[in-house]
Structure formats: C-alpha cells, structure tokens
Amino acid sequence: MSLGGESAGESAGGQQDATERDRAGDARDKSAVQRDQVAGQRDLTDDGRDQVAEQRDHEADQRDRASDQRDEVASQRDLVAEERDEAAELRDRSANARDDASDERDRADGKRWPSATSAAETPGRPRPMTTSALARRDAASDRHKASQDRRAGAADRLHSESGRETALTDRTSGASDRNEAGLDRDHSHSGRGSGLTERELAERDRHTAAADRGASAQDREEASLDDLTGDYLRDIGFLELEREIDRARRTSQPLVLAFLDVDHLKVINNDHGHAAGDQMLLRVAATLRAELRAYDLIIRYGGDEFVCGLPGMGLDDARRRFASVNAAISAPPVPGSVSVGLAQMQPEDTLAVLVARADDDLHQVRRQARPS
C-alpha cells in the first residue's frame, strides 16, 4: 500500500513518519475488522446456501421416492390389465365358438344363405363377419395395442429407475383408425341377443385400453423432462429433434436450431447462491415457452445451456424471436440475458453438424460482444 503520509514524512522528519505509520496501522486494523465482518457475513451466506442445497437434495430424494412409487403403481396396473386382457381373450374365443356353432345350425337349417347365393353354389366364398365378431376383433386389436403400450411403459420405467438421466423416446402409439366398422349388417343374424352385451364389453375394453395408454404416455412424459425447468432432457429432446429434421427434409421446409447460453449464471450463483441461479434458469425457460411457438422444441442441454428447434422458421424470424426473449429477461428485479447461436438446416445436415454450427455461431457472437 502506498501512503501519501510516507512522502510527507520523508521531508518532515521521523516524528511525522511515526504518526503516519500509526494512522496507516489504524486504517489497516479498521480494514481488517471490515474484512472479518465481510467474512462472517460470507460464512452466514455459505451456511444458508448449504441449507438450501440440503433442502434441494431432500426434495430430489422425495421426487425419486415418488417416482419409485409411481413406477410400482404402474407395474401393478399393468399386471391387472394383462389379467383383464386374458379374460377378454377367453371371452372372445367362447363367443367365436358360439358364432361358429350358430352358423353351422343356420346352414343346416338352410336359413343363413338363400338358395340363389348359398355357400354350396358359390364355393370358396368367405362368409361375412358378424357385428359381434367385428366388435370382438376391434377390441382384441385395442387390447393388443394396449398391451404393447404397457410393455413400452414398463421399459420406460426400467430406464428411469436405472438413472433417470436419460429417457426413452416418447412413442406415439395411438389407436389406429378402425376400418370396416360399417360392413353390411344385413348379413348378421338378428337372433343373437348376446351381441349387444359383447359390443358393450368391447367398448368398455377400448375405453380401458385408452386409459392405460394415457397413463403409460404420462409416465413416459414425466421420465423425459428436466426436474427443474420442465423442458426436455438432452437425450429425449435430441430424438425429437431428429424427427423434426427428418420432417423438414421430407417437406422441404426450413428449420433453425438455436444454441443458448445463460449469461453470467456462475456469477449469479457465486454472488446470490444457487437458489438464485435456479430461479434465473426457471425464468429463462418460462420466457422461452412464452416467446416461442407451442410446437417449438426447448431442450435443457445441461448446466446453463439450452437447445431449441424451430421448424418452418428462417434465420431472420428466429433472431426476432430471441431478441424478444432477451428483452423480457432483461427486466428487473434481477436482469438477465442469453447469448444465442443460430444455424439453419442444410439438405445434408445431420443433427450433430447442425448443433456444431449453432455452437460455433454462439462462440462468434460471444467474441463479437467482448469489448475490444
């Protein structure tokens, strides 16, 4: 430390030097006291931050336990559904046997096929399916699809239990359109009173299968989202991006990929604690959802980085969107900002190439923003 008093002491003698040294010592002591106070305050802040971290870990443990319980309930539900499907299969086989026996009786009595169009006169002609048989067939198809969904949900749950860090792709396995629902019902035998009951049971099976599919889809969705921001995790998000790239290539539509970095997040964590850093990440995620379109992809890439996929959009529109994002984040009480790198998909681009070009653009933006 350089003191003006020392220069004065050189000309005024040893006494003045001693006085100045005493004053300097007092100043040093005062500074030391202030440093001790700051250190004490910093220790209190660190204690508070540790408590927040412990609370966050506790909440994470609770989330994991809740996920384990949800997986166990889902597994029990799958077992019940499998038992219900087995019972339905037995019921369908019994109904088919009844229909076959009824057809045999009808042919024996000469009632089912008029003589002009009888099966004997038109060998090889397939007999039309009854309404009940159609309903059973559709119900069996729905049960098969529901069973597939349950197996997919079980696979997703096993994947979540192994780490919950990555998620399997959200398989879109909705029920296919049922065709031939309006086959000629004039060929159905009007005397089967059990047909209505079987159709009602088949409809109930379809509703139950749809509920099972919805529950499995919800389980997979919860396993694929970031716990803090609610955005896609990187692995599942990149699978969705691959699909968007394939769709853009098929339809010759533009697609822009954005690589975002939350500015100064480390400074926020150091100065205000990790809870404040989490709040900034939540704010950025909420602003992205508000300023981008509902079908744009938002992915938590890791740490302070996000990746966004904007199908059907060009670079100019994308720049305007992210300018609006930055304008919203810059508002008080804790102003923030993001740096954004953009890359527009070229015909031969892979996802890795597209991400690398957006990352390069982000670094270029950062270099340009540095003061010269």
N, C-alpha and C positions, 0 to 999 in steps of 0.2 A: 504494500500500500504506500503511495506517495502522498506526503502531507505537506501543505504549504507552510506549516509551522516550522518544519525542519529547515527550509530555506531561510526563513527569518531568523532561526536560532544560529545559523552559521555567521550571521553579522551581528547579532545582539548578545552573544555570549552563552556560556554554559547554563546559566540560570534559566534563561528563556527556553533553551533546549529541553531542560528537565520538565519545565511546565508543559511544553508542547507534548513531550513524551507521556506525561501523566494524562493529559487530555486525550491523547491517542489511545492510551490504555483504557480510559473510561469508555471511549467510543467502542473499542474492541469488546469490552465487557458487556456493554449495552447490546452490541450486535450479537454477542454470544447468547445473551438472555433471550433475545428475539428469535435466534435460531433454535434455541431449546424449546421455546413456545411453539414455533412452527413445527418442529419435530414431534412435540407432544400432540399437536393437532393432527399431524400426518398419521401418527400411531393410532389415534382415535378413528381417523378415516379408514385406515387399514383394517382395524377391528370391525368397523361397520361393513366394509367390503367383504371381509371373511364371513361375517354373519349372513350377508346376502348370498355369498357363494354356497354356504352350508344349506341355506334355505332352498336355493336353486337345486342343489344336489338332492335334497329331501323330496322336492317336488318331482324331480326326474325319477327318483325311486318309486314314488307313488304312481307316476304315469306308467312305469314299467309294470308295476303290480297290476294296475288297471288293465293294461294290455294283456298280461297273462290271464287275468280273469275273463276278459272278453274272448280270448282265444279258446279258453276251456269251455265257455258257454257255447261258442260257435261249434266246437267239436261235438258237444252233446247234441246240439241242434241237428248237426249232420247225421249223427247216429239215428236220431228219431226219424229224420227224413228218409234215410235208407230203409229203415224198418217199414215206414209207411209205403215206400215205393214197392218193396217186396210184396206187401199185402195187396197193393193195387195190381201188380203183375198177376198174382194168383187169381184175383177177381176177374181180370180181363181174360185169362185163359179159360176160366169157368164159363164166362159169358160167350166166348168164341165157341166153346164146345156146345153150349146150348143152341147158338145160332146154327151150327153145322147140323145138329140133330133136328132142329126145326126145318132146315132146308131139305134134309132127307125125307122128313114126313111130307113136306109140301110136294116134293117131286113124286113121292109115292102116290099121293092123292091126286096128282095132275092139276094142282091149284096154282103153283108158283109160276109156271111158264105156259102161256096159251099155246094151243097146238100149232098155230101158224109160226110161232117163233120159239118153239120148245128147244131145250138143250139137245134133245135127241136129233132134231132136224138141223141143228147148227152146231155140229161137233166142234170142240175146241173153243167155243165162245165163253169168255170169262163171265161169271155171274157178277152182277153189280154188288158193291158193298152196301150194307145197310147203314142207316143213320147212326145206330148204336155202335156198329163196328167202326165207322169213321170217327165218332167221338172217342172211342177207346184208343184208336190208333193215334189221334192227336194228343190224347192225354199221355199215352206211352211215350210219344216223342217229347212232350214237355217234361215228363219225368226224367227221360234220358238226359235232356239238356240241363235240367236242374241238378242231376247227379254229376254231370260234367262241371257245372258251376261250383258245386260243393267241393269236388276234388280240387278245382283251381283255388278255391278259397282256403282249403287245408294246406295246399302248397305255399300259398302266400303267408299263412300264419306260421308255418315252419320256418320260412325265410325270415320273417320278422323276429322270431324267437332267437335265431342264430346271431342276430346283431342289431336289428332294426336300424342299420345304417344304410342299407340299400333296399330297394323294393322291386318286386317283380312288376312287369308291365301289367297295366290295368286292362285285362282282356275284355273286350266288348263282345260279350256272348249273349246278346238279347235273343228272345224267341223269334224264330223265322216266321214269315207270313205263312199261315196255314192255307194251303190250296185245296181245291176240290171240296170246299165246305158246302158248295151248292150243287152237289151231284143230284141227279134225278131221283127225288124221293118217292116217285110213283112206283119204283120197284121195291120199296121197303114193305115189309109185311105189316099190315095195320093191326095185327092181333097181339103184338108183343107189348104188354103193359110194363114190362121191366125196362124198356128203352128209355123212358123219361127219367127214371131213377138213375140209370147208368150215365145218362148225359149230365144230370146234376152232379153226380160224383166226379165225373171227368172235369166239369167246370171247376169244382172245388179243388181238385188236384192241380189244375192250371193256376188257380189263384195262389195256392200254397207254394207251388214251384216258383211263381213270380216273386212271392215274398222271400223265399230262400235266395233267389238270385239277387234281389235287392240287398239282403243282409250281407251276402258274400261280397258284393260290389262295395258296400260301405266299409267292410273290413279291409279290403284291398286298398281303398282310397285312404283310410286312416294310416295304413302302413307306409304309404308312399309320400307323405307330407312332412315337411320340416316342423319339428315341435315348436320352435319359436315363432317363425313367420307365417306358417301355414302354406308356404309355397312348395312346389315340387322339390323333392330331393334330387341330387345330381343324376343318379343312375336312371331313375324312372323318368325324370324330365328329359334326359337325352334320348330315351326311347321314343318319347312323344315328339321330340324334335326330328328324329329320323323319319317318323311318319309324315310330319309336315313337309320335310324336304322331298320325300317321295311324291306327296300330293302336288307340291308346287312343280315338280319336274313333269308329272303326268299332265297337268292342266296348263303348263307354260305360264304360270302366274309368278310374280315376283315374290321374294321372301328376303327379309332383312333380319340378321342376327345382331343383337347388341350385347356387348360385354361391359358390365357396370362395376365400378369400384366406389364404395362409400368413402368420401374424402375424410381424412383425419380421424378415422374411428379409433385408432390406437391412442391418439391424443385425448379423445373423449374418455376412453377407458382409464387412462392414467390420471387425468385431472378430476374426473367426476365419478369414477367407478364403473364396473362392468354393467351394473344395472342401467346406468345412463346410456352405455353403449348398446345394450339390448333395446332400449327404448328408441334409439336412433335407427336401428335395423328394422324395428317394427314400423316406424314412421316411413322409412323408405319403401318397405313392402306395401304398406297401405296406400301410399301415394302412387306407386306403380299400378296397383289394381284400379285406382280411381282414374288415372290419366290414360292408361292403355285400354284396349278393347277387351270385352269379356272373353273372347276366344284367343287372345294372345297368350303365349306361354311365358310364365315367370318361374325361374328356377333358382333356388339357393345353391350357388356353385360351391360356396364354402367361405367361412370367415366373413369378410366384408365385401364379397363379390357375388354378383347376380348375373345370370344369362337370360336374355329374353328373345323369344322368337316371334316375329311379326309377319305372318303370312299375308300376301296380297298387298304389301306396302312397299313403296320405294324409299330411297335414302332421304329425300327432302322431307317427306311426311314424317319419317322416323325422327329426323333431327328436331322438327317442330314438337313432336310428342315429348321428347326427353327434355327439351327446353322448358316445356310446361311442368315436367316433373321437378326440375331444378328450381323453378320459380316457386313451386308450392313448398319444397323442402326448406328454402331459404328464409321462410317466415319465422318470426320469434315464436316461443321464448328461447329455443336453442337452435339457431340457424344451422343448416347442414347443406351439403351438396354432394353430387355424384359426378364422377368422370365417366364418360361413355365413349366406347369404341364401336363403330358400326361396320358391317360388311354385308354387301348384297350378294345373294347366291348366284353363282355362275353355273351353266349347264352341267359341268363335270365336277362340281364341288362335292366333296364328302363333308360330313359333319365336322370331322377333325380339321379339315382345311378351312372350313368356314369359321370355326371357333378361333383358329390360329390367326386368321386375317383380322377378325374383330379385336383380338387381344393386341395384335401389332398396332392397330389403329388407336387403341386405348393408350398404348405407350407413346405414340406420336402426339396424341392430344396432351398427355402429361408433359412431354418435353416442350411443346409449344406454350404451355401455361406457365412454365418456370420463368421467373424474371431473368433477363439477360444480364 
